């Protein structure tokens, strides 16, 4: 039984991230996508399948062409996940800054020697 795919699996691969970048602004023909990479069409088809299973793209038939269009709202899951850690680390760094400033105020200052 295959594990459920999620958006994190989709963006884990640089080829899939590049495909997302290609289709982010407008739908792109499957063949046009395949021509941009130095891998087999079968490999690109697998990447497209994973992106579809993760909900990041749709492939629609338009005449003789198969167009890939982005569904980038799924990337909000990644943003939300990253944001929680951003907030955590921002809070920790502010605390560290406050601690270091307090330490600097309490540290004895070296006396200047007279010549």
Helices and strands as residue ranges (DSSP letters): H 7-11, H 14-23, E 28-29, H 30-35, H 41-53, E 57-62, E 65-70, G 72-75, H 76-106
